[in-house]
């Protein structure tokens, strides 16, 4: 499983396919203050990225995937006012 709750953060690990997006949304809704640790994420389907964009949660670590670091991370760290 590439998605799990560790009691303090939502963890994304390995390759996160589209079918993990629903589970991620469920965890985000169940734990409204929880950060998301994606330091072990090797890839994420755009459906997972969309949940991350909508959640606007603090992110811990940097994903292993260069595309996520270079292109997705800046979109997740921009303030909603801009």
C-alpha positions as CSV (number, residue, x, y, z in Angstrom):
1,X,0.0,0.0,0.0
2,X,1.3,3.4,-0.9
3,X,-0.9,5.4,1.4
4,X,-1.3,5.1,5.2
5,X,-1.9,7.0,8.4
6,X,0.9,6.7,10.9
7,X,-0.9,8.4,13.8
8,X,0.6,11.8,13.2
9,X,0.8,12.2,9.4
10,X,-0.5,10.9,6.2
11,X,2.2,9.1,4.4
12,X,2.6,8.7,0.6
13,X,5.1,6.0,-0.3
14,X,6.3,4.5,-3.5
15,X,4.3,4.9,-6.7
16,X,0.9,6.4,-5.9
17,X,-1.6,5.4,-8.6
18,X,-5.0,6.9,-9.4
19,X,-6.9,4.5,-7.1
20,X,-5.1,6.0,-4.1
21,X,-6.7,9.4,-4.6
22,X,-10.0,8.4,-3.0
23,X,-8.2,6.9,0.0
24,X,-6.1,10.1,0.3
25,X,-9.2,12.2,0.3
26,X,-10.7,10.0,3.0
27,X,-7.6,10.5,5.2
28,X,-7.5,14.2,4.6
29,X,-11.1,14.5,5.6
30,X,-10.7,12.2,8.7
31,X,-7.6,14.1,9.9
32,X,-8.1,17.8,9.1
33,X,-5.0,19.0,10.8
34,X,-2.6,16.2,9.7
35,X,0.4,17.0,7.5
36,X,1.3,14.9,4.5
37,X,4.7,13.3,4.4
38,X,5.7,12.5,0.8
39,X,9.4,12.1,1.3
40,X,9.1,8.4,0.0
41,X,6.9,9.2,-2.9
42,X,8.4,8.0,-6.2
43,X,5.5,9.1,-8.4
44,X,2.0,10.3,-8.0
45,X,-0.9,10.1,-10.5
46,X,-2.6,13.4,-11.3
47,X,-5.6,12.3,-9.4
48,X,-3.5,12.1,-6.2
49,X,-1.9,15.5,-7.1
50,X,-5.4,17.0,-7.4
51,X,-6.2,15.9,-3.9
52,X,-3.0,17.4,-2.6
53,X,-3.8,20.7,-4.4
54,X,-7.2,20.8,-2.9
55,X,-6.1,19.8,0.6
56,X,-3.5,22.6,1.0
57,X,-1.8,20.7,3.8
58,X,1.7,21.2,5.1
59,X,4.0,18.8,3.3
60,X,6.9,17.1,5.0
61,X,10.0,16.1,3.1
62,X,10.7,16.2,-0.6
63,X,9.4,13.5,-2.9
64,X,11.9,11.2,-4.6
65,X,10.6,12.0,-8.0
66,X,12.2,14.9,-9.8
67,X,9.0,15.9,-11.6
68,X,7.1,16.2,-8.4
69,X,9.9,18.3,-6.8
70,X,10.4,20.5,-9.8
71,X,6.8,21.1,-11.1
72,X,4.3,20.0,-8.5
73,X,5.8,21.2,-5.3
74,X,5.8,24.9,-6.3
75,X,2.1,24.6,-7.1
76,X,1.5,23.1,-3.6
77,X,3.4,25.9,-1.8
78,X,1.8,28.9,-3.5
79,X,-0.6,30.8,-1.2
80,X,-4.2,30.7,-2.3
81,X,-4.4,34.5,-2.5
82,X,-2.0,34.7,-5.5
